[in-house]
Amino acid sequence: MVRYSSNKELMFAERQHDNEQTTKYYAAALSGLIGVFIISHWTRWLINRHRISSPFLSPFVALSRRVLLRKIPGFSSVGHAMLLTIFFAINIVFSFTGFDYSGPTNFASRFGWMASANFALVVFLALKNTPLAILTSYSYERLNPLHQVAGYLTAVYMVLHAAIYSGYFIQKARWEVMHEELVTAGIVLGFVMLAAVVEAFILRRFNYELFYVVHVVLFTVMLITLGLHRPEVNKERIAIITCLAAGLWVADRLIRMSRLMYNSVNNEATLHPLPQGGTQILLKKPLHRAVPGTHCFVWLPRVRLFETHPFTIVATSPTELIVNSYNGFTRSLHKYATKNPGATLRVSLEGPYGTFPDPILFDKVICVAGGSGATFTFGMASNMLQKMTKNTKSSIDFIWAVRSRDHLNAIRSHAHAPRVALKIHATREVSSSTDTSAVAVEELPLRKTETVTSDCSGEKNSADLSVNRNRTNSSSLSAFDGSDPEKGRTVEAGRVRSVVCRTGTNVSVHDVPVEQGRPDIAALLRAAIASVGRDQRVLVCACGPDKLMKVVRNTTAECIAVDGPAVELHCEQFGW
């Protein structure tokens, strides 16, 4: 009996050693995968920054990117599908190598270790203040799909771990094991993890706010029960993994909380209702490191005391947010703004978050937006305009597909800018609130005096896009305001009367020509990229619904050629 116990202890020790080594190799493999993205990001940054050209790499890079950027069913791109395939392959390799296949419990033990390792990965990918945002330019919202996949895989490992062990002990009639405290904690952990998967798969789609609260609560329970399931640091190194995951999560929360407290001091938000349920938020204090196009979490205790919500920053002087109304918080916010227009509330911000290529490094930036996706693309364009100098030769093509012309009121002070070719398409019939049969007049706020010219024809020519050098350093999306080279008058500071006129089948809203019907995004993209020389660089940035993003991805991929301009693509997808 003593010899049997010694052999059994030796077997457990060897299994423990094999599992620990495999976990280290798994972590090294994931680190190597991350390293590929780090090298790729900084290589592309250097190439764009210093305009480096390599005739040897160009054919390979062009052909590979033509494939990797394409949208395929079930994935955002071919590159995304390849990344997930590699991730699953790594997991399969380390799940079934380096241990004794003679006993079923050895499989159960390995699956438990893989579940723990992936649990830590899930936490790492969920960090708002992730180091990957700096190292790879992938901020937390772009890592969220991989966070979800890793979470589902962790649950699969947990089910296999629990099922094999349970089947083994039941077969051996060792019911007493099922009542041990360690096993009880594991059982609770398993059911809580399954609950988290179910609510992430179902509840997230219907009520995100409730999902988020439940998700955080369930995660806290998972941390506690995992620690109780394997609490001994010396014998079970899984406890180290648990402490690592808990430490990452707590540190991230402390950083976010400290920012929220700091930005709440002497800060106020002014609310203005916008048509079609939108709300404009103007902040009293600037947000450190914020640039248009990034996003931040907003806390308005008067509207929702225990909730923060992410919104895109469209301007920084002052900090301006445009919030579209859907349900929950955004609907409550719009109702409050409608009842109390111009109301000033206590506010705090947390962020900023989000990464994208520096638009000033490109000769042409093509912004494509669908509906409220314009909040990001307007921010991107504004970011570029702020950095322009006298010697800047870059230009912007802005394509916006919007359902109703009423939505244009949200950009009434952002409608014109130098070197911006603005193409707006209204996909629905003329709104009843916009009288296009005659000239309508409304007053619009402006922030500075401008001399502008116009014939109200709704047509632009190349002279219309000439650069007003005094405008290029204007902060915020007010860079789009008032600088209308089509108006033959001087715009006085304070307020201006904006003309809405009809020209044929098109309509000019705030002196911006609006075309009726859905735009041919593919044709517009091809024409814009074709207008650039082969030695120049183009950035295509897009934000909108899935169908629009699919067209943008596939068309951009088709336009990448060895003998054409260098083309980069950045997509901001709806959803969190």
Secondary structure, 3 states (H helix, E strand, C coil): CHHHHHHHHHHHHHHHHHHHHHHHHHHHHHHHHHHHHHHHHHHHHHHHHHCCCCCCCHHHHHHHHHHHCCCECCECCHHHHHHHHHHHHHHHHHHCCCCCCCCHHHHHHHHHHHHHHHHHHHHHHHCCCCCHHHHCCCCHHHHHHHHHHHHHHHHHHHHHHHHHHHHHHHHCCCHHHHHCHHHHHHHHHHHHHHHHHHHHHCHHHHCHHHHHHHHHHHHHHHHHHHHHHCCCCCCCCHHHHHHHHHHHHHHHHHHHHHHHHHHHCCCEEEEEECHHHCEEEEECCCCCCCCCCCEEEEECCCCCCCCCEEEEEEEECCEEEEECCCCCHHHHHHHHHHHCCCCEEECEEEEEECCCCCHHHCCEEEEEEEHHHHHHHHHHHHHHHHHCCCCCCCEEEEEEEECCHHHHHHHCCCCCCCCEEEEEEECCCCCCCCCCCCCEEEEEEECCCEEECCCCCCCCCHHHHCCCCCCCCCCCHHHHCCCCCCCCEEECCEEEEEEEEEECCEEEECCEEEEECCCCHHHHHHHHHHCCCCCCEEEEEEEECHHHHHHHHHHHHHCCCCCCCEEEEEEEECCC
